[in-house]
């Protein structure tokens, strides 16, 4: 203790800072040397169990974990602990797997919903907010007229709209015709479809999940589609939503290549015949289609423009064959029966869904005056009660009512 005090006194006696620093260095040097020697001796004679708490020099420092301390226990105690730890880990992994599957299934179940109906309705009404449509072609057959448009959004593949009017056809017939995958394959009116399979179906809403494989020209490989589709009925028109959806039961393959971005939805409605007979004996199909086939967009536009009419003109003979088969009593296929299960909605349903945000704003704006009136009543009632309990003359009561009225006036301006 005396040595330390004398050393401190020598430091304080130095006339300059440099001298004080030198004295402090001389004082601390032996202390640092002793600490370093003690550290080296402790490391050289450390117990064997302490070696695992320090990583090799090439690795970053590690901290002893619970598994390390469990490994130091006797085997008869460590066994049950290892079993419990493994069981807990397996349970946690199963829970995470169930959560992932449930979230994926939830996404799949909600893949075709009311929002898709609203989106299709906006496309049909022409108020979806997208770029203007550019007319591509206009063709006609004796019992069919066809028009097509295209637009190029800022992001994503080109989008196509077409209007096809069939004479002497009903919306119900056309709905079944486009939904009948079996007839599409057997009649070959859609010769690009080479296989189809129904994966899931809902007998309540008519929602289906189907697997398609379509062939492409020689310079492209075949394409695979996982499609969800559902049909709504608004008045006398059918709104059919068909789009690509996720699927966990079918793994991806290199060939055929899967197309994730796929949208092909249409509105089927009765229209007046162009023959001028005054009746709605014709049927119009408004189709909205886009997909990312995995080829350059400009090349896809050239191919679609060249092959569009060749594919479309085969639809009309296929529809007439379908009408003859139904008239001859041929039973509808399972997919056609599913197309007849529709969700019926009122005329104001889509408009109500589209204006939900506006309605909520109006409701909030209507609730605020009610809350303000309640606040005014409470303030005025409190002022009356306070004025009645005080017996301080008219001046005091007038002052209380004046303050209350001013406060209520401020509340009205909020």
Long-range contacts (C-beta under 8 A, 24 or more apart in sequence): 101-248, 104-246, 104-248, 105-248, 107-246, 108-209, 108-245, 108-246, 108-247, 108-248, 111-209, 111-228, 111-243, 111-245, 111-246, 112-207, 112-228, 112-229, 112-230, 112-241, 112-243, 112-245, 114-353, 116-230, 116-241, 116-243, 116-265, 117-232, 117-239, 117-241, 117-345, 117-350, 118-350, 118-353, 118-354, 120-239, 120-241, 120-265, 120-267, 120-288, 121-234, 121-239, 121-350, 121-354, 122-354, 123-161, 123-265, 123-288, 124-239, 124-267, 124-286, 130-159, 133-161, 136-160, 136-305, 136-308, 137-305, 137-308, 137-309, 139-309, 139-312, 139-313, 141-313, 141-316, 143-167, 143-168, 143-316, 143-320, 144-313, 144-315, 144-316, 145-274, 146-309, 146-312, 146-313, 148-308, 150-301, 152-297, 156-261, 156-290, 156-292, 157-261, 157-290, 157-291, 157-292, 157-293, 157-297, 157-300, 158-290, 158-297, 158-300, 158-301, 158-304, 159-288, 159-289, 159-290, 160-287, 160-288, 160-289, 160-290, 160-304, 161-286, 161-287, 161-288, 161-289, 162-285, 162-286, 162-287, 162-289, 162-312, 163-284, 163-285, 163-286, 163-287, 164-284, 164-285, 164-287, 164-312, 164-315, 165-271, 165-274, 165-282, 165-283, 165-284, 165-285, 166-282, 166-283, 166-285, 166-316, 166-319, 167-273, 167-274, 167-275, 167-281, 167-282, 168-281, 168-282, 169-282, 169-283, 169-319, 169-323, 170-270, 170-283, 171-236, 171-237, 171-238, 171-268, 171-269, 171-270, 171-283, 172-340, 173-283, 173-319, 173-322, 173-323, 173-326, 174-268, 174-283, 174-285, 174-319, 175-231, 175-238, 175-240, 175-268, 175-339, 175-340, 176-322, 176-326, 176-332, 176-336, 176-339, 176-340, 177-318, 177-319, 177-322, 178-240, 178-266, 178-268, 178-285, 178-339, 179-229, 179-231, 179-240, 179-335, 179-336, 179-338, 179-339, 180-322, 180-332, 180-333, 180-335, 180-336, 180-339, 181-210, 181-333, 181-335, 182-333, 182-334, 182-335, 182-336, 183-318, 183-322, 183-325, 183-333, 183-336, 184-318, 187-318, 187-321, 187-322, 189-314, 189-315, 189-317, 189-318, 189-319, 189-321, 190-311, 190-314, 190-318, 191-314, 192-216, 192-311, 194-222, 198-334, 198-335, 199-226, 199-247, 199-249, 199-250, 201-338, 203-341, 204-341, 205-230, 205-341, 205-343, 206-230, 206-231, 206-338, 206-339, 206-340, 206-341, 206-342, 206-343, 208-335, 208-338, 209-245, 209-247, 210-335, 211-247, 211-250, 213-256, 216-293, 217-303, 220-293, 220-295, 221-255, 221-256, 221-257, 222-255, 222-256, 222-257, 223-256, 223-257, 223-258, 223-259, 223-293, 223-294, 224-253, 224-256, 224-257, 224-258, 224-259, 225-258, 225-259, 225-262, 226-250, 226-258, 227-262, 230-343, 231-339, 231-341, 231-342, 231-343, 232-342, 232-343, 232-344, 232-345, 233-342, 233-343, 233-344, 233-345, 234-345, 234-346, 234-347, 234-349, 234-350, 235-347, 236-269, 236-270, 237-267, 237-268, 237-269, 237-270, 238-267, 238-268, 238-269, 238-342, 239-265, 239-267, 240-265, 240-266, 240-267, 240-268, 241-265, 242-266, 244-291, 257-294, 259-291, 259-292, 259-293, 259-294, 260-292, 261-290, 261-291, 261-292, 262-291, 262-292, 263-288, 263-289, 263-290, 263-291, 264-288, 264-289, 264-291, 265-289, 372-411, 372-412, 372-414, 375-408, 375-411, 376-408, 376-411, 376-412, 379-404, 379-407, 379-408, 379-411, 380-404, 380-408
